[in-house]
Amino acid sequence: MQQTNLKGKNVIIGICAGIAIYKVCDLVRSLIKAEANVTCVMTEDATKFVTPLTFQSLTKNKVFVDMFDTSYFEIEHVSLAQKADIYVIVPATANTISKLANGMADNLVVSTAIATTAKVVVCPAMNHNMYHHKAVVKNLETLKSYGYEIVDAQRGLLACGVVGDGCLADNETILKTIENQLK
Ligand SMILES: Cc1cc2nc3c(=O)[nH]c(=O)nc-3n(C[C@H](O)[C@H](O)[C@H](O)COP(=O)(O)O)c2cc1C
């Protein structure tokens, strides 16, 4: 693998309930191969698509889902936020993008975003019409105004069976963005 600046970096991945979640497994593997220390945080709904066990097995780190799990030693949204060299939310659903734009903190994925001073990278993925809805467009603009880096979705064959915008950016683009943001 090509030399990267990811070695030893604490990359926190916030994972949401989008169908493109299966691509995140490969993204995590690429980060691990580049010797980043990867920790995953998932929304409750994301765990209906892929279990935390998958990401735990890939990263060899605990996966955090429940903000109120008292078996955690630390207050996770704060400790993860402090630990992060970069925080990458992928796939970012319309729902989570809305929460982020409004400063909501009702789960670990969004509360980590507002508790961190690290760069936040948001990778949206959704149906074409959702991606072009004024609310989503406006929320993504709001996130840009907060200094978040948005990795634009791409045109391609969507899970709903039609060609359109809203496909998760390819992993190479996301990795390059992470590397650039860590410079
Ligand atoms: C099969 C299926 C696929 C979905 N794919 C997406 C998607 O790609 N993008 C999206 O924004 N929402 C998608 N949704 C809707 C989200 O799962 C739903 O809004 C969820 O509450 C988001 O939760 P989260 O943002 O807390 O992860 C999908 C739902 C289902 C049932």
The ligand as a Tripos MOL2 file, in Angstrom:
@<TRIPOS>MOLECULE
LIG
   31    33     1     0     0
SMALL
NO_CHARGES

@<TRIPOS>ATOM
      1 C1        -33.5430   -0.3840    3.7010 C.3       1 LIG1
      2 C2        -33.3730    1.0530    4.1220 C.ar      1 LIG1
      3 C3        -32.3960    1.8140    3.5130 C.ar      1 LIG1
      4 C4        -32.2150    3.1450    3.8840 C.ar      1 LIG1
      5 N1        -31.2340    3.8660    3.2700 N.ar      1 LIG1
      6 C5        -31.0780    5.1710    3.5920 C.ar      1 LIG1
      7 C6        -30.0700    5.9320    2.9530 C.ar      1 LIG1
      8 O1        -29.3150    5.4530    2.1030 O.2       1 LIG1
      9 N2        -29.9460    7.2280    3.3180 N.ar      1 LIG1
     10 C7        -30.7570    7.8280    4.2340 C.ar      1 LIG1
     11 O2        -30.6070    9.0220    4.4910 O.2       1 LIG1
     12 N3        -31.7190    7.1080    4.8780 N.ar      1 LIG1
     13 C8        -31.8850    5.8080    4.5760 C.ar      1 LIG1
     14 N4        -32.8510    5.0680    5.2150 N.ar      1 LIG1
     15 C9        -33.6430    5.7140    6.2810 C.3       1 LIG1
     16 C10       -32.8770    5.7280    7.5970 C.3       1 LIG1
     17 O3        -32.4920    4.4110    7.9540 O.3       1 LIG1
     18 C11       -33.7400    6.3460    8.7150 C.3       1 LIG1
     19 O4        -33.9950    7.6940    8.4180 O.3       1 LIG1
     20 C12       -33.0590    6.2030   10.0520 C.3       1 LIG1
     21 O5        -33.9570    6.6240   11.0720 O.3       1 LIG1
     22 C13       -31.7730    7.0110   10.1320 C.3       1 LIG1
     23 O6        -31.2180    6.8260   11.3960 O.3       1 LIG1
     24 P1        -29.8260    7.4480   11.8160 P.3       1 LIG1
     25 O7        -29.6640    8.7530   11.1020 O.co2     1 LIG1
     26 O8        -29.9870    7.6380   13.3080 O.co2     1 LIG1
     27 O9        -28.7750    6.4580   11.5210 O.co2     1 LIG1
     28 C14       -33.0300    3.7320    4.8960 C.ar      1 LIG1
     29 C15       -34.0030    2.9360    5.5070 C.ar      1 LIG1
     30 C16       -34.1760    1.6220    5.1340 C.ar      1 LIG1
     31 C17       -35.2100    0.7970    5.8440 C.3       1 LIG1
@<TRIPOS>BOND
     1     1     2 1
     2     2     3 ar
     3     2    30 ar
     4     3     4 ar
     5     4     5 ar
     6     4    28 ar
     7     5     6 ar
     8     6     7 ar
     9     6    13 1
    10     7     8 2
    11     7     9 ar
    12     9    10 ar
    13    10    11 2
    14    10    12 ar
    15    12    13 ar
    16    13    14 ar
    17    14    15 1
    18    14    28 ar
    19    15    16 1
    20    16    17 1
    21    16    18 1
    22    18    19 1
    23    18    20 1
    24    20    21 1
    25    20    22 1
    26    22    23 1
    27    23    24 1
    28    24    25 2
    29    24    26 1
    30    24    27 1
    31    28    29 ar
    32    29    30 ar
    33    30    31 1
@<TRIPOS>SUBSTRUCTURE
     1 LIG1         1 GROUP 0 **** ****
